Structures are given as structure tokens and as C-alpha cells.
Amino acid sequence: MENSSNMSNVVIDTINTIFENIFTSIDTNLYYVLDDLTFVNSNILEDKYFNKIFGTSSSNGILLIANSLLIGFLLYYAIKYLSSNFTFSRIENPTQFIFKLIIFGIAMNGSYFIIGQILDINSNISGAIRSIGEDLFGQRVCFSNLINSINNNLEMNKSINIFSVDGLIKGTTTISMINLVTVYALRYVMIKIFVLLSPFAILSLCMENTNWFFKLWAKNLFSLLFIQIIISLVLLIMSSVEYNSNDLMTKFMYVGGIYALTRANSFVREFMMGSGISTNVQGNIGLVRGGK
């Protein structure tokens, strides 16, 4: 009987040691990356390879393709305008079309600067929200501080017991945070993809039958950026709660807060009436105009 009890204790201690090492490794290496993935600004455009892909001038990269399409739009309009004399179909006024072509052509070639300013404005708004927490609570509002708070209140600095309530809550939050890293890494990549599409989106405004692409692009890009503001608000609220290691309710508030962070993308899509891009890793990535 005593041998069985000792064996059970050895198994439990081994399991706790394994999970303790896993949690320590994740806390040490993973969560600092989460802040960089989540709170993006124009610095994500400074990668030299990304610059080469986008194009340093109108004669290379994505900008070269976009400028080629600009000429293609002009040729398409010229052919359509000539054929309208025979088909008597209605067509846009040439002066109006040329004016739009010039304006949006300039904006297209300056899209790198324009997108950079949009990213910085969004970053400044989310940064201002987090700075409120720093002024009020005297600590940075970020994921790394959130994890430190969770560990302190769940007494993770001591020997962990995965079979206790604190251990189960820690396990739940860790799994959820790993999912967050995946989701926000996907969001980071998708923002870069939409930046690359920006010249084509702006160019699509030149013609009435292509401007739908700009609307779809803008909805999805701004839904990805707006997530950053929602995350800042959730982190601010979680920082405002006075946690007590002896209060079970406050411990479960950690779980609720982490769940809110994982659902941020869904909240944004519902707020935008179904428009936006899904970054949920369990489903397919889809561009959504509305509805479903």
C-alpha cells in the first residue's frame, strides 16, 4: 500500500515537473514576442526584402506591375470610348477619367507612405490607450506584464501542481496564449499582404466596375488594424482589476480576459457587420464582404 502511494507521488511529481518546465520555457521565450506581433506600426515595412518586393520606385517590384496596369486601364478606356461611338453605350467623361487616373496614379505610387501613416496612426491610438494604464497603475500595459501578474497571483513562482485549481487555470491560460501567438502571427503576415495589395486597391478606384476591390481591401485591412485597439482595451481592463491570490473569482477573470483576447477578431467582424478577415487558426482564412 505504501509502495503504491509512493509510486503515485513519484508520477504526480514527474508530471508537475514536466509542466513546470514547459510553462517556464513558454513564459521566458514566447510572450515577449507576442507584444511585437500584436502592436504593429510602420516599422513592419522597414524590412529590406519587403521593400524590394513592394518596389523602391515605379520601375521595380509590385509598383512596376501596378503602373503597368495603370497603362492597361488607359488603353482599356480608350478602346471602350472608341467603341461607344458605334454601340452608343454610356461611358465616363474622358476629362473625369483622366483626372481620376492622375490622382489615383499619384496615390498609388505613394501608397507605401500612405499605408505607413495609417499604421502609425493606429499604433498611436492603441499606444494612447495603453499609456492610460501606465499613468493610472504605474506599470506597462502589455502581454509580458500580464503573464507576470498571472504567475504571481497563481503562485507559479513556487512548485507547480497541475492538478490544483491554480495549475488548471495556468494550463488553460498557457494553451490560450499559445493560440494567441499563432493568431497574431497570422494577423501580422496578413497586414503585410494587404500592404502589398495597396497599390492595386488604390488603382481600382479609377474605374467604376473595379472600385469594389478597394472597398473589400479597405474593410479587411482596417478590421485587422482595429483588432489592435480592442486588444489594448482588453489589456487595460485586465490591468485595472485588483487581483487577489486568495480570491478564486479574480483568478477566473484571467481566463475570461484571455478568452476575450482570443475572440477579438470575432468581435471586430461583428462590430463591422460581418465584414473583415478571419484570422482564426481553426478555420479557413476568408475574405468576407458581409453576412456570413
C-alpha positions in Angstrom: 0.0 0.0 0.0 2.8 2.3 0.9 4.7 1.4 -2.3 1.6 2.3 -4.4 1.3 5.7 -2.6 5.0 6.4 -3.2 4.6 5.4 -6.8 1.6 7.8 -7.2 3.6 10.6 -5.7 6.5 10.0 -8.0 4.2 10.0 -11.1 2.5 13.2 -9.9 5.8 14.9 -9.1 7.2 13.9 -12.5 4.1 15.3 -14.3 4.3 18.5 -12.3 8.0 18.9 -13.1 7.4 18.4 -16.8 4.6 21.0 -16.9 6.6 23.4 -14.8 9.5 23.2 -17.3 7.1 23.7 -20.2 5.4 26.7 -18.6 8.7 28.3 -17.6 10.1 27.9 -21.2 6.9 29.4 -22.7 6.9 32.3 -20.2 10.6 33.0 -20.8 10.7 32.8 -24.6 7.2 33.3 -26.1 5.3 36.2 -24.6 7.8 39.0 -25.3 7.4 38.1 -29.0 3.6 38.5 -28.6 3.9 42.2 -27.9 5.9 42.7 -31.0 3.5 40.7 -33.1 0.4 42.5 -31.8 1.3 46.2 -31.6 2.5 46.9 -35.1 3.4 50.2 -36.7 5.2 51.4 -39.8 8.4 49.6 -38.6 7.0 46.4 -40.1 7.5 47.9 -43.5 11.2 48.6 -42.9 12.3 45.0 -43.8 14.8 45.4 -46.8 13.4 42.3 -48.6 9.8 43.6 -48.2 10.9 46.9 -49.7 12.3 45.1 -52.7 9.1 43.2 -53.2 7.0 46.3 -52.8 9.3 48.4 -55.0 11.6 51.3 -54.3 10.4 53.1 -57.4 7.8 52.8 -60.1 10.2 50.7 -62.2 10.5 47.7 -60.0 8.6 45.4 -57.6 4.9 45.5 -57.1 4.8 49.1 -58.1 6.0 48.2 -61.6 3.1 45.8 -62.0 0.7 48.4 -60.7 2.0 51.0 -63.1 1.7 48.6 -66.0 -2.0 48.1 -65.0 -2.4 51.8 -65.0 -1.4 51.9 -68.6 -3.7 49.0 -69.2 -6.6 50.8 -67.7 -5.9 53.8 -70.0 -5.8 51.5 -73.1 -9.0 49.8 -72.0 -10.8 53.1 -71.6 -9.6 54.3 -75.0 -10.9 51.2 -76.7 -14.2 51.4 -74.8 -14.5 55.1 -75.6 -14.0 54.5 -79.4 -16.3 51.5 -79.4 -19.0 53.6 -77.7 -19.4 55.7 -80.9 -20.7 52.5 -82.6 -22.6 50.8 -79.8 -24.0 54.1 -78.3 -23.3 52.8 -74.8 -22.8 55.3 -72.0 -19.2 55.9 -70.9 -17.5 58.0 -68.3 -16.4 61.5 -69.4 -12.8 61.4 -70.7 -11.8 64.5 -68.6 -13.2 62.9 -65.5 -11.4 59.6 -66.2 -8.0 61.2 -66.9 -8.3 63.3 -63.7 -9.0 60.2 -61.6 -6.2 58.3 -63.4 -3.7 61.1 -62.5 -4.9 61.5 -58.9 -5.1 57.8 -58.1 -1.9 57.1 -60.0 0.0 59.5 -57.8 -1.7 58.0 -54.7 -0.8 54.5 -55.9 2.9 55.3 -56.3 2.8 57.0 -52.8 0.9 54.1 -51.2 3.9 52.9 -49.2 4.0 56.3 -47.4 0.2 56.4 -47.0 0.0 52.9 -45.5 2.9 53.7 -43.2 1.0 56.8 -41.9 -2.2 54.7 -41.4 -0.2 52.1 -39.4 1.4 54.8 -37.2 -2.0 56.4 -36.5 -3.5 53.1 -35.5 -0.4 52.4 -33.3 -0.6 55.8 -31.7 -4.3 55.3 -30.8 -3.6 51.8 -29.2 -0.5 53.3 -27.5 -2.5 56.1 -26.0 -5.0 53.6 -24.6 -2.2 51.6 -23.0 -0.5 54.7 -21.7 -3.6 55.5 -19.7 -3.0 52.2 -17.8 0.7 53.1 -17.3 -0.3 56.5 -15.8 -3.0 55.1 -13.6 -1.4 51.8 -12.5 2.3 52.6 -12.7 3.1 49.6 -15.0 3.3 48.9 -18.7 0.1 47.5 -20.2 1.4 44.6 -22.3 1.3 40.8 -22.5 4.6 40.3 -20.7 3.4 42.1 -17.6 0.1 40.3 -17.9 1.9 37.0 -17.7 3.9 38.1 -14.7 0.7 39.1 -13.0 -0.9 35.7 -13.7 2.2 33.8 -12.4 2.4 35.9 -9.2 -1.3 35.6 -8.4 -1.4 31.9 -9.2 1.7 31.3 -7.2 3.5 29.9 -10.2 6.9 31.1 -8.8 6.6 28.2 -6.3 6.4 24.5 -7.2 3.5 24.0 -9.6 0.7 21.5 -9.0 -1.0 20.9 -12.3 -3.9 19.0 -10.5 -4.8 22.1 -8.4 -7.2 24.9 -9.5 -4.3 27.2 -9.9 -2.5 24.6 -12.1 -5.6 24.1 -14.3 -6.1 27.8 -14.7 -2.4 28.3 -15.6 -2.6 25.4 -18.1 -5.8 26.9 -19.7 -4.2 30.4 -20.0 -1.0 29.0 -21.4 -2.8 27.0 -24.1 -4.9 30.1 -25.0 -1.8 32.3 -25.1 -0.1 29.9 -27.5 -3.1 30.1 -29.7 -2.9 33.9 -29.4 0.7 33.8 -30.7 -0.4 31.8 -33.7 -3.4 34.1 -34.4 -1.5 37.3 -34.1 1.4 36.0 -36.1 -1.1 35.2 -38.9 -2.5 38.7 -38.5 1.0 40.2 -38.8 1.5 38.3 -42.1 -1.9 39.3 -43.4 -1.2 43.0 -42.7 1.9 42.8 -44.8 0.0 41.1 -47.6 -2.7 43.8 -47.6 0.1 46.4 -47.7 1.4 44.7 -50.9 -2.1 44.9 -52.3 -2.5 48.6 -51.6 -1.3 49.9 -55.0 -3.8 47.7 -56.8 -6.6 48.7 -54.3 -6.0 52.4 -54.9 -5.7 51.8 -58.7 -9.1 50.0 -58.7 -10.7 53.4 -57.8 -10.0 54.6 -61.4 -12.9 52.6 -62.8 -16.5 52.1 -61.5 -16.5 48.4 -62.3 -13.3 47.8 -60.3 -13.8 50.0 -57.2 -15.4 47.1 -55.3 -11.8 45.8 -54.8 -10.8 48.9 -52.9 -13.8 48.6 -50.6 -13.1 45.0 -49.9 -9.4 45.7 -49.3 -10.1 48.6 -47.0 -12.7 46.7 -44.9 -10.3 43.8 -44.3 -7.2 45.9 -43.7 -9.0 48.2 -41.2 -10.5 45.2 -39.4 -7.0 43.8 -38.9 -5.8 47.1 -37.6 -8.8 47.7 -35.4 -8.1 44.4 -33.5 -5.0 46.2 -32.1 -7.2 48.8 -30.4 -9.6 46.2 -29.0 -6.6 44.3 -27.6 -5.3 47.4 -25.9 -8.7 48.0 -24.3 -8.9 44.4 -23.0 -5.3 44.6 -21.6 -6.2 48.0 -20.0 -9.3 46.5 -18.3 -7.3 43.4 -17.1 -4.7 45.7 -15.6 -7.3 47.7 -13.8 -8.6 44.7 -11.8 -7.2 44.2 -8.3 -6.2 40.6 -8.3 -6.0 38.6 -5.1 -4.3 35.2 -4.9 -6.8 34.0 -2.4 -9.8 35.1 -4.5 -10.9 32.4 -6.9 -13.2 34.8 -8.9 -10.3 37.1 -9.8 -8.3 34.0 -11.0 -11.1 33.1 -13.3 -11.1 36.7 -14.6 -7.7 35.8 -16.1 -9.4 33.1 -18.1 -12.2 35.4 -19.2 -9.7 38.1 -20.2 -7.6 35.7 -22.2 -10.7 34.4 -23.9 -11.7 37.9 -24.8 -8.3 38.4 -26.4 -8.7 35.2 -28.5 -12.2 36.4 -29.6 -11.0 39.9 -30.5 -11.1 39.1 -34.2 -14.7 37.9 -34.0 -15.7 41.0 -32.0 -14.3 43.2 -34.7 -16.0 41.3 -37.5 -19.4 41.5 -35.7 -18.8 45.2 -35.0 -18.2 45.8 -38.7 -21.4 43.8 -39.5 -19.7 40.7 -40.7 -17.0 42.4 -42.8 -13.4 41.7 -42.3 -10.9 38.9 -42.5 -10.9 35.9 -40.2 -7.6 35.0 -38.5 -9.0 32.1 -36.6 -6.5 29.3 -37.0 -9.1 26.5 -36.7 -10.9 27.7 -39.8 -10.1 28.8 -43.3 -8.9 32.3 -43.9 -11.6 34.1 -45.8 -12.2 37.5 -47.2 -15.7 38.4 -46.2 -17.8 41.2 -47.7 -20.7 40.8 -45.3 -23.2 38.5 -43.8 -21.5 35.1 -43.2 
